[in-house]
């Protein structure tokens, strides 16, 4: 159970980081232009 929870949480964190990175780059390019 714990190992599965940890893998799910890490996968969720990775998705959140990717989404934040995409949003951040979009925000930076939007503010520059």
C-alpha positions in Angstrom: 0.0 0.0 0.0 2.7 2.5 1.0 4.8 1.9 -2.0 1.8 2.4 -4.3 0.8 5.6 -2.5 4.4 7.0 -2.8 4.6 6.1 -6.6 1.2 7.7 -7.2 2.1 10.9 -5.2 5.5 11.2 -7.0 3.7 10.8 -10.4 1.2 13.5 -9.4 4.0 15.8 -8.2 5.8 15.3 -11.6 2.6 16.2 -13.5 2.1 19.3 -11.3 5.7 20.3 -11.9 5.3 19.9 -15.7 2.1 21.9 -15.6 3.7 24.6 -13.5 6.7 24.8 -15.8 4.4 25.1 -18.9 2.4 27.8 -17.2 5.5 29.6 -16.1 7.1 29.6 -19.5 3.8 30.8 -21.0 3.5 33.6 -18.4 7.1 34.7 -19.0 6.7 34.8 -22.8 3.3 36.6 -22.3 4.9 39.3 -20.1 7.8 39.8 -22.5 5.6 40.4 -25.5 
